[in-house]
Amino acid sequence: MPRPVTLPRSEVHELTSRHAEADYQIWVASPTQNPRLPPREAYPVLYVTDADIWFNTAAEMTRLMHNLFGLLPPILVVGIAYGVEDPMLQGEIRNRDLTPTSDASFEAMGRRMNPDWKPALPEGRRMGRAAEFLAFLEDEVMPFVAERYPVEGKGTLFGCSLGGLFTLYALLSNPGSFDHYIAGSPSIWWDNAVLFDLEEKMASRTKDVDATLFMGVGALEEGAGIPGVDMFRFVTNMREMASRLEGRAYPSLRMTTQVFDDEGHTSVPPVVLTRGLRTAFR
């Protein structure tokens, strides 16, 4: 019987969240050391949402970019995974955890696309739990990691699509949660663009945001005539969010945005991740 391929220098931890009231797997990939560079006693951490999709990519790219040319420091990669293989159930859980509010139009769209869909999660627990998920990261995951691994700083948060929505939500809700935020194709359209309301609320309560923010989208995510993509206005919404944040003139906010030519919704995330990390650690 052939054995499954595993990622070297990686571990899986089981964690039950009191905030999110759910079970998770915490996937951790330790960095490899570039022999030409002095060893470090502690590592910056990259927290990856949608780890079931992006964890292996993040682990191997951060290792390669450190080991070959020293483009990045050695980075500890921590992924938040769900421990389920059913893609439909994964989708329900990520909808629950990564969205700040409920969006009835989104669920209605899903039912039109899949009339036979029978949700596994109960009514009222399928969307809008981003606050609980962020509390889980801040109060449970980050201390858990710090107790077991040599880490420095508050870390970098990375997410794409709904993960990008959550990444911006974390920045706008509690900008001190992480040092760096990397949002790929953020779903700013969610619930009538509720993130713009959250941006106004942050501006009303704070005069400065000390963080690095990288936002990136693919040029093919708007205006390219791709069904199911144009309607979400990924490019326009990202530029509008950037314009609003720039207008606040936060002294310590270091923001970079980029539209990547010839990239679409499923091809742009690795590019956003690597460019975002280079921006954060340059």
Secondary structure as UniProt FT lines:
FT   TURN            8..9
FT   STRAND          10..17
FT   TURN            18..21
FT   STRAND          22..29
FT   TURN            35..36
FT   STRAND          45..48
FT   HELIX           51..67
FT   TURN            68..69
FT   STRAND          76..81
FT   HELIX           87..98
FT   HELIX           104..113
FT   TURN            115..116
FT   TURN            123..124
FT   HELIX           130..136
FT   HELIX           137..141
FT   HELIX           142..148
FT   STRAND          156..160
FT   HELIX           162..173
FT   TURN            175..176
FT   STRAND          180..184
FT   TURN            188..189
FT   HELIX           190..205
FT   STRAND          211..218
FT   HELIX           219..221
FT   TURN            227..229
FT   HELIX           230..232
FT   HELIX           234..248
FT   TURN            251..252
FT   STRAND          253..260
FT   TURN            261..262
FT   TURN            265..267
FT   HELIX           269..281
//
